[in-house]
Amino acid sequence: MGCRLHTFASLTATLILTISATAANSARAADNELTNEEKQAGWQLLFNGRDLTGWKCNNGKPIATSIEQNSLVPYKSGGYIIVYDKPFADFVLKCDVRWEDARCNSGIFFRVENLANPVHTGFEVQVMSGSATGKHEFGAIYDLVANSKNVSKAIGEWNTVEIKCQGANLSVKVNGEEVAKMNCDQFDKAGLCPDGEKHKYKLNGQARAIKDFARSGYLGLQDHGHKVWYKNIKLLDLSSQK
């Protein structure tokens, strides 16, 4: 009887471990793939990890760089940003990013209205090495909202960035922690942030109010002179959620 109980207990433990492993695997996915949960929730995979399908330079040129480490590499791509070929309005965007240069400088652009002028017609989340806080540091909404803390990992490790846009509200998470947020409607003075500091954004040479920015536009990854790798680029479209 004791032997049978031992055998039953062993089988039960094995079954529990198998179920647990299956559940864990379903919650994870290989690089550049969606989990089952993401598929059910309606997430889209914007980069397949194998080729440049769906991506182009903002200036219309073919992307000159190859896929490396199953990642997009904006550095020396031939454009200021490489962009996904479809605009989005309200969404959650997730991606992983890493760099090996201590001087790293790149950015994740979104809601870019005019691909010929992404710097002044779209938003940017700063991708930057270092541990500082400020309007030009990792996770900041560039020149508009400082990162509240810097939770970047060591050079060479992957960081996860999540950007949420819904109407006037924008927020940024880095490695699971919210580090910046803003309400565009509060940026209603041309050339000024609500804290009274000036920002860089202009249109036709004139300072502009951020509340007048388009609420829909393109996504892009910036080449700012340093090699950066981006993978696991996924988007959940919130446009139908009112």
Contacts in CASP RR format, 6 or more apart in sequence:
PFRMAT RR
TARGET T0000
AUTHOR 0000-0000-0000
METHOD contacts of the structure
MODEL  1
MGCRLHTFASLTATLILTISATAANSARAADNELTNEEKQAGWQLLFNGR
DLTGWKCNNGKPIATSIEQNSLVPYKSGGYIIVYDKPFADFVLKCDVRWE
DARCNSGIFFRVENLANPVHTGFEVQVMSGSATGKHEFGAIYDLVANSKN
VSKAIGEWNTVEIKCQGANLSVKVNGEEVAKMNCDQFDKAGLCPDGEKHK
YKLNGQARAIKDFARSGYLGLQDHGHKVWYKNIKLLDLSSQK
26 35 0 8 1.000
26 36 0 8 1.000
26 37 0 8 1.000
27 35 0 8 1.000
27 37 0 8 1.000
28 35 0 8 1.000
29 35 0 8 1.000
29 38 0 8 1.000
31 49 0 8 1.000
31 70 0 8 1.000
31 231 0 8 1.000
31 232 0 8 1.000
32 45 0 8 1.000
32 47 0 8 1.000
32 48 0 8 1.000
32 49 0 8 1.000
32 50 0 8 1.000
32 70 0 8 1.000
32 231 0 8 1.000
32 232 0 8 1.000
32 233 0 8 1.000
33 45 0 8 1.000
34 43 0 8 1.000
34 45 0 8 1.000
34 234 0 8 1.000
38 234 0 8 1.000
41 236 0 8 1.000
42 236 0 8 1.000
42 237 0 8 1.000
43 234 0 8 1.000
43 235 0 8 1.000
43 236 0 8 1.000
44 234 0 8 1.000
44 235 0 8 1.000
44 236 0 8 1.000
44 237 0 8 1.000
45 233 0 8 1.000
45 234 0 8 1.000
46 54 0 8 1.000
46 84 0 8 1.000
46 219 0 8 1.000
46 233 0 8 1.000
46 234 0 8 1.000
46 235 0 8 1.000
47 55 0 8 1.000
47 72 0 8 1.000
47 230 0 8 1.000
47 231 0 8 1.000
47 232 0 8 1.000
47 233 0 8 1.000
49 67 0 8 1.000
49 70 0 8 1.000
49 71 0 8 1.000
49 72 0 8 1.000
49 231 0 8 1.000
50 67 0 8 1.000
50 70 0 8 1.000
51 67 0 8 1.000
52 63 0 8 1.000
52 67 0 8 1.000
52 72 0 8 1.000
54 84 0 8 1.000
54 85 0 8 1.000
54 86 0 8 1.000
55 63 0 8 1.000
55 72 0 8 1.000
55 82 0 8 1.000
55 83 0 8 1.000
55 84 0 8 1.000
55 85 0 8 1.000
56 62 0 8 1.000
56 63 0 8 1.000
56 82 0 8 1.000
56 83 0 8 1.000
56 85 0 8 1.000
57 63 0 8 1.000
57 77 0 8 1.000
57 78 0 8 1.000
57 79 0 8 1.000
57 81 0 8 1.000
57 82 0 8 1.000
57 83 0 8 1.000
58 79 0 8 1.000
58 80 0 8 1.000
58 81 0 8 1.000
58 82 0 8 1.000
58 83 0 8 1.000
58 112 0 8 1.000
58 115 0 8 1.000
58 116 0 8 1.000
58 118 0 8 1.000
58 218 0 8 1.000
58 220 0 8 1.000
59 78 0 8 1.000
59 79 0 8 1.000
59 80 0 8 1.000
59 115 0 8 1.000
59 116 0 8 1.000
60 115 0 8 1.000
61 78 0 8 1.000
61 79 0 8 1.000
63 77 0 8 1.000
63 78 0 8 1.000
63 82 0 8 1.000
64 76 0 8 1.000
64 77 0 8 1.000
64 78 0 8 1.000
65 73 0 8 1.000
65 74 0 8 1.000
65 75 0 8 1.000
65 76 0 8 1.000
65 77 0 8 1.000
65 78 0 8 1.000
66 73 0 8 1.000
67 73 0 8 1.000
68 229 0 8 1.000
69 229 0 8 1.000
69 231 0 8 1.000
70 231 0 8 1.000
71 229 0 8 1.000
71 230 0 8 1.000
71 231 0 8 1.000
72 82 0 8 1.000
72 221 0 8 1.000
72 229 0 8 1.000
72 230 0 8 1.000
72 231 0 8 1.000
72 233 0 8 1.000
73 227 0 8 1.000
73 228 0 8 1.000
73 229 0 8 1.000
73 230 0 8 1.000
74 81 0 8 1.000
74 82 0 8 1.000
74 106 0 8 1.000
74 221 0 8 1.000
74 222 0 8 1.000
74 223 0 8 1.000
74 228 0 8 1.000
74 230 0 8 1.000
75 223 0 8 1.000
75 225 0 8 1.000
75 226 0 8 1.000
75 227 0 8 1.000
75 228 0 8 1.000
76 223 0 8 1.000
77 223 0 8 1.000
78 223 0 8 1.000
79 223 0 8 1.000
80 118 0 8 1.000
80 119 0 8 1.000
80 222 0 8 1.000
80 223 0 8 1.000
81 109 0 8 1.000
81 112 0 8 1.000
81 118 0 8 1.000
81 220 0 8 1.000
81 221 0 8 1.000
81 222 0 8 1.000
81 223 0 8 1.000
82 220 0 8 1.000
82 221 0 8 1.000
82 223 0 8 1.000
83 109 0 8 1.000
83 112 0 8 1.000
83 115 0 8 1.000
83 118 0 8 1.000
83 218 0 8 1.000
83 219 0 8 1.000
83 220 0 8 1.000
83 221 0 8 1.000
84 218 0 8 1.000
84 219 0 8 1.000
84 220 0 8 1.000
86 218 0 8 1.000
87 216 0 8 1.000
87 217 0 8 1.000
87 218 0 8 1.000
88 110 0 8 1.000
88 111 0 8 1.000
88 165 0 8 1.000
88 216 0 8 1.000
88 217 0 8 1.000
88 218 0 8 1.000
88 219 0 8 1.000
88 235 0 8 1.000
88 237 0 8 1.000
88 239 0 8 1.000
89 111 0 8 1.000
89 165 0 8 1.000
89 167 0 8 1.000
89 215 0 8 1.000
89 216 0 8 1.000
89 217 0 8 1.000
89 239 0 8 1.000
90 165 0 8 1.000
90 166 0 8 1.000
90 167 0 8 1.000
90 215 0 8 1.000
90 237 0 8 1.000
90 238 0 8 1.000
90 239 0 8 1.000
90 241 0 8 1.000
91 164 0 8 1.000
91 165 0 8 1.000
91 235 0 8 1.000
91 236 0 8 1.000
91 237 0 8 1.000
91 238 0 8 1.000
91 239 0 8 1.000
92 162 0 8 1.000
92 163 0 8 1.000
92 164 0 8 1.000
92 235 0 8 1.000
92 236 0 8 1.000
92 238 0 8 1.000
93 108 0 8 1.000
93 110 0 8 1.000
93 162 0 8 1.000
93 163 0 8 1.000
93 164 0 8 1.000
93 165 0 8 1.000
93 219 0 8 1.000
93 233 0 8 1.000
93 234 0 8 1.000
93 235 0 8 1.000
94 160 0 8 1.000
94 161 0 8 1.000
94 162 0 8 1.000
94 232 0 8 1.000
94 233 0 8 1.000
94 234 0 8 1.000
94 235 0 8 1.000
95 108 0 8 1.000
95 160 0 8 1.000
95 161 0 8 1.000
95 230 0 8 1.000
95 231 0 8 1.000
95 232 0 8 1.000
95 233 0 8 1.000
95 234 0 8 1.000
96 158 0 8 1.000
96 159 0 8 1.000
96 160 0 8 1.000
96 161 0 8 1.000
96 230 0 8 1.000
96 231 0 8 1.000
96 232 0 8 1.000
97 106 0 8 1.000
97 108 0 8 1.000
97 127 0 8 1.000
97 158 0 8 1.000
97 159 0 8 1.000
97 161 0 8 1.000
97 228 0 8 1.000
97 229 0 8 1.000
97 230 0 8 1.000
98 156 0 8 1.000
98 157 0 8 1.000
98 158 0 8 1.000
98 159 0 8 1.000
98 228 0 8 1.000
98 229 0 8 1.000
99 106 0 8 1.000
99 127 0 8 1.000
99 129 0 8 1.000
99 155 0 8 1.000
99 156 0 8 1.000
99 226 0 8 1.000
99 227 0 8 1.000
99 228 0 8 1.000
99 229 0 8 1.000
100 155 0 8 1.000
100 156 0 8 1.000
100 227 0 8 1.000
101 129 0 8 1.000
101 155 0 8 1.000
101 226 0 8 1.000
101 227 0 8 1.000
102 129 0 8 1.000
102 130 0 8 1.000
102 155 0 8 1.000
103 129 0 8 1.000
103 226 0 8 1.000
104 127 0 8 1.000
104 128 0 8 1.000
104 129 0 8 1.000
104 155 0 8 1.000
104 226 0 8 1.000
104 228 0 8 1.000
105 127 0 8 1.000
105 128 0 8 1.000
105 129 0 8 1.000
105 224 0 8 1.000
105 225 0 8 1.000
105 226 0 8 1.000
106 127 0 8 1.000
106 128 0 8 1.000
106 221 0 8 1.000
106 222 0 8 1.000
106 223 0 8 1.000
106 224 0 8 1.000
106 226 0 8 1.000
106 228 0 8 1.000
107 124 0 8 1.000
107 125 0 8 1.000
107 126 0 8 1.000
107 127 0 8 1.000
107 142 0 8 1.000
107 221 0 8 1.000
107 222 0 8 1.000
107 224 0 8 1.000
108 124 0 8 1.000
108 125 0 8 1.000
108 127 0 8 1.000
108 161 0 8 1.000
108 163 0 8 1.000
108 219 0 8 1.000
108 220 0 8 1.000
108 221 0 8 1.000
108 222 0 8 1.000
109 118 0 8 1.000
109 122 0 8 1.000
109 123 0 8 1.000
109 124 0 8 1.000
109 218 0 8 1.000
109 219 0 8 1.000
109 220 0 8 1.000
109 221 0 8 1.000
109 222 0 8 1.000
110 122 0 8 1.000
110 123 0 8 1.000
110 124 0 8 1.000
110 125 0 8 1.000
110 163 0 8 1.000
110 165 0 8 1.000
110 217 0 8 1.000
110 218 0 8 1.000
110 219 0 8 1.000
110 220 0 8 1.000
111 122 0 8 1.000
111 123 0 8 1.000
111 165 0 8 1.000
111 213 0 8 1.000
111 214 0 8 1.000
111 215 0 8 1.000
111 216 0 8 1.000
111 217 0 8 1.000
111 218 0 8 1.000
112 118 0 8 1.000
112 121 0 8 1.000
112 122 0 8 1.000
112 123 0 8 1.000
112 217 0 8 1.000
112 218 0 8 1.000
112 219 0 8 1.000
112 220 0 8 1.000
113 121 0 8 1.000
113 122 0 8 1.000
113 213 0 8 1.000
113 214 0 8 1.000
113 216 0 8 1.000
113 217 0 8 1.000
114 121 0 8 1.000
115 218 0 8 1.000
118 218 0 8 1.000
118 220 0 8 1.000
119 200 0 8 1.000
120 200 0 8 1.000
120 201 0 8 1.000
120 202 0 8 1.000
120 203 0 8 1.000
120 208 0 8 1.000
121 203 0 8 1.000
121 213 0 8 1.000
121 214 0 8 1.000
122 213 0 8 1.000
122 214 0 8 1.000
122 217 0 8 1.000
123 141 0 8 1.000
123 142 0 8 1.000
123 144 0 8 1.000
123 170 0 8 1.000
123 213 0 8 1.000
124 141 0 8 1.000
124 142 0 8 1.000
124 222 0 8 1.000
125 139 0 8 1.000
125 140 0 8 1.000
125 141 0 8 1.000
125 142 0 8 1.000
125 161 0 8 1.000
125 163 0 8 1.000
125 172 0 8 1.000
125 180 0 8 1.000
126 136 0 8 1.000
126 137 0 8 1.000
126 138 0 8 1.000
126 139 0 8 1.000
126 140 0 8 1.000
126 141 0 8 1.000
126 142 0 8 1.000
126 147 0 8 1.000
127 138 0 8 1.000
127 139 0 8 1.000
127 161 0 8 1.000
127 222 0 8 1.000
127 228 0 8 1.000
128 136 0 8 1.000
128 137 0 8 1.000
128 138 0 8 1.000
128 139 0 8 1.000
129 138 0 8 1.000
129 152 0 8 1.000
129 155 0 8 1.000
130 137 0 8 1.000
130 138 0 8 1.000
130 150 0 8 1.000
130 152 0 8 1.000
131 150 0 8 1.000
131 152 0 8 1.000
132 150 0 8 1.000
133 140 0 8 1.000
133 146 0 8 1.000
133 147 0 8 1.000
133 148 0 8 1.000
133 149 0 8 1.000
133 150 0 8 1.000
134 140 0 8 1.000
134 146 0 8 1.000
134 147 0 8 1.000
135 141 0 8 1.000
135 142 0 8 1.000
135 143 0 8 1.000
135 144 0 8 1.000
135 145 0 8 1.000
135 146 0 8 1.000
135 197 0 8 1.000
136 142 0 8 1.000
136 143 0 8 1.000
137 146 0 8 1.000
137 147 0 8 1.000
137 150 0 8 1.000
138 147 0 8 1.000
138 150 0 8 1.000
138 152 0 8 1.000
138 159 0 8 1.000
138 174 0 8 1.000
139 147 0 8 1.000
139 150 0 8 1.000
139 161 0 8 1.000
139 172 0 8 1.000
139 174 0 8 1.000
139 179 0 8 1.000
139 180 0 8 1.000
140 146 0 8 1.000
140 147 0 8 1.000
140 172 0 8 1.000
140 179 0 8 1.000
140 180 0 8 1.000
141 170 0 8 1.000
141 172 0 8 1.000
141 180 0 8 1.000
141 182 0 8 1.000
143 199 0 8 1.000
143 200 0 8 1.000
143 201 0 8 1.000
144 182 0 8 1.000
144 187 0 8 1.000
144 193 0 8 1.000
144 199 0 8 1.000
144 210 0 8 1.000
145 180 0 8 1.000
145 181 0 8 1.000
145 182 0 8 1.000
145 193 0 8 1.000
146 180 0 8 1.000
147 172 0 8 1.000
147 174 0 8 1.000
147 179 0 8 1.000
147 180 0 8 1.000
148 178 0 8 1.000
148 179 0 8 1.000
148 180 0 8 1.000
149 177 0 8 1.000
149 179 0 8 1.000
150 179 0 8 1.000
151 174 0 8 1.000
151 175 0 8 1.000
151 176 0 8 1.000
151 177 0 8 1.000
151 179 0 8 1.000
152 159 0 8 1.000
152 174 0 8 1.000
152 175 0 8 1.000
153 159 0 8 1.000
153 175 0 8 1.000
158 231 0 8 1.000
159 174 0 8 1.000
159 175 0 8 1.000
160 173 0 8 1.000
160 174 0 8 1.000
160 175 0 8 1.000
160 176 0 8 1.000
160 232 0 8 1.000
161 172 0 8 1.000
161 173 0 8 1.000
161 174 0 8 1.000
162 172 0 8 1.000
162 173 0 8 1.000
162 174 0 8 1.000
162 176 0 8 1.000
163 170 0 8 1.000
163 171 0 8 1.000
163 172 0 8 1.000
163 173 0 8 1.000
164 170 0 8 1.000
164 171 0 8 1.000
164 172 0 8 1.000
164 173 0 8 1.000
164 238 0 8 1.000
165 238 0 8 1.000
166 238 0 8 1.000
166 241 0 8 1.000
167 184 0 8 1.000
167 215 0 8 1.000
168 183 0 8 1.000
168 184 0 8 1.000
168 185 0 8 1.000
168 211 0 8 1.000
168 215 0 8 1.000
169 181 0 8 1.000
169 182 0 8 1.000
169 183 0 8 1.000
169 184 0 8 1.000
170 181 0 8 1.000
170 182 0 8 1.000
170 183 0 8 1.000
170 184 0 8 1.000
171 178 0 8 1.000
171 180 0 8 1.000
171 181 0 8 1.000
171 182 0 8 1.000
172 178 0 8 1.000
172 179 0 8 1.000
172 180 0 8 1.000
172 181 0 8 1.000
173 179 0 8 1.000
184 210 0 8 1.000
184 211 0 8 1.000
184 213 0 8 1.000
185 211 0 8 1.000
186 194 0 8 1.000
186 211 0 8 1.000
187 193 0 8 1.000
187 194 0 8 1.000
187 209 0 8 1.000
187 210 0 8 1.000
187 211 0 8 1.000
188 209 0 8 1.000
188 210 0 8 1.000
188 211 0 8 1.000
189 209 0 8 1.000
190 206 0 8 1.000
190 207 0 8 1.000
190 208 0 8 1.000
190 209 0 8 1.000
191 198 0 8 1.000
191 199 0 8 1.000
191 201 0 8 1.000
191 202 0 8 1.000
191 207 0 8 1.000
191 208 0 8 1.000
191 209 0 8 1.000
192 198 0 8 1.000
192 199 0 8 1.000
192 207 0 8 1.000
193 199 0 8 1.000
199 210 0 8 1.000
201 207 0 8 1.000
201 208 0 8 1.000
201 210 0 8 1.000
201 213 0 8 1.000
202 208 0 8 1.000
219 235 0 8 1.000
221 228 0 8 1.000
221 230 0 8 1.000
END
